[in-house]
Amino acid sequence: MDLSETYSNNYSIIREYVKEYRPTPVKTSIDPNVTDLSYSPNSTVKVIKQQQKTLSEAETRTIILKYQQGESTYKLAKEFGCHRYTISKALKDNGIEVTNQCAKKKVLAEMIMQMYSEWYKPQEIGEALGVSADTVRRILKQNNVYIRKSWEYPRE
């Protein structure tokens, strides 16, 4: 016996509910800080989370100089108040190859492999060396090192 049958225990309850059911109309409240009422009261303007920035020539030269001295695009973006992509694009437009400089540093790779051979986890290595666990894993993979599973580590 299923619910649609007349003899079902819940049939009458469901039937009454369906009769009384009226969908609630969805209308968002208009926030004058977010909506441009002069255009249309129903069109909502998106709030820009980060202001778009155009770099000046002086800023671009400074960025190039700092990047060549080893500064990361993330730190430069924070310093200049823009997105990391803006920094990368400025560097690429000026003929500079944008790479993961951390991964290219031989000393860092050697330290990562040494710590990994001492059974440190990638997260612990990253915290100790100031890089992400993904960077640690990428460097290990580039050096053909087997990445251990979490259960292969000794219990603490």
Secondary structure, 3 states (H helix, E strand, C coil): CCCCCCCCCCHHHHHHHHHHCCCCCCCCCCCCCCECCCCCCCCECCCCCCCCCCCCHHHHHHHHHHHHCCCCHHHHHHHHCCCHHHHHHHHHHCCCCCCCHHHHCHHHHHHHHHHHHCCCCHHHHHHHHCCCHHHHHHHHHHCCCCCCCHHHCCCC
